[in-house]
Amino acid sequence: MAIDAHQHFWDPARADYPWMMAPELAPIRRAFGPADLAPLLKANGIDASILVQCRSSLAETEEFLGVAHATPSVIGVVGWADLTDAALGDTLDRLRTLPGGAKLVGIRHQVHDEADPDWLLRTEVRRGLAEMFARDLTYDFLVRTRELPAAIATAKAFPQARFVLDHAAKPPIADGGSAEWSERIARLAACGNVWCKVSGLATEAKWDDWDAERLFPFVRHVAKCFGEDRLIFGSDWPVCLLAGSYGEIKSALEACLAKLGPRAREKAFAVNAKAAYRLA
């Protein structure tokens, strides 16, 4: 089974997405749903996907579980829930009783949009993470270089938990990278309980001037740090459409992974996602 471990659905006519208001994001400011993704998965040899939250909304999580229930190809949902809520445990238990609730595999919050770079270190957030991990859920880090120290401290604080780093912490590819990103990625990878999604890289490059060769140094670095057993493929569709088609993104990342050795691609497209999210 080939898995796309990071894709989204949304409809700006039905809900607000504050991050989507920038003028340059106009091309993706429309509805995207299962019927749009299905032919792309088939054309690109992908059997299943993990649906990831787009906004800080419990209602969206509930909706996504319903979508997963009705869509066999969606084998997992990384939803949103308020980690600072003292009743989070009850909320998570309730979500699992809903249609599709068994497909709730993780929680994510847009940490890189928080004013506080140490948001993850707050007492109430730590309490929420503990409630999550007590229910065997995975936490997705959505961070940039600025928030990586807090992510490192969090991974160390919960050594038995599972974390997934989204989009390799969005390296500044368009600017040629940074030593700070490289060093902090290595420190996070030293925590053996963190996987890294090779996703969202083309949209961190110049959207109209990138190719696999330009992405490869960043893929090579995370591969060196995390090893082939902790790299996970994700398309980041439909955000990726800002830089290229689903097929172009998948082909570029596949080419990068193929350079890492005979097993790297196979693991990144299947078994690593299963391990990180405890997929059947």
Salt bridges, closest charged atoms under 4 A:
GLU60 OE2 - ARG55 NE 3.89
GLU62 OE2 - ARG94 NH2 2.70
GLU63 OE2 - ARG14 NH1 3.18
ASP93 OD1 - ARG135 NE 2.72
ASP113 OD1 - HIS112 ND1 3.06
GLU114 OE2 - HIS109 NE2 2.73
ASP116 OD2 - ARG122 NE 3.27
GLU131 OE1 - ARG135 NH1 2.80
ASP136 OD1 - ARG162 NH1 2.82
ASP140 OD2 - LYS197 NZ 3.09
GLU147 OE2 - ARG146 NE 2.39
ASP166 OD1 - HIS6 ND1 3.98
ASP166 OD2 - ARG108 NH1 2.99
ASP166 OD1 - LYS197 NZ 3.51
GLU180 OE2 - ARG184 NH2 2.97
GLU183 OE2 - ARG187 NH1 3.61
GLU204 OE1 - ARG144 NH1 3.48
ASP209 OD1 - ARG214 NH1 2.87
ASP211 OD1 - ARG214 NE 3.83
GLU213 OE2 - LYS259 NZ 2.61
GLU228 OE2 - LYS267 NZ 2.80
ASP229 OD1 - LYS267 NZ 2.64
ASP236 OD1 - HIS6 NE2 3.75
ASP236 OD1 - HIS8 NE2 3.11
ASP236 OD1 - HIS167 NE2 3.80
GLU254 OE1 - LYS250 NZ 3.41
GLU254 OE2 - ARG265 NE 2.49
GLU266 OE1 - ARG263 NE 3.24
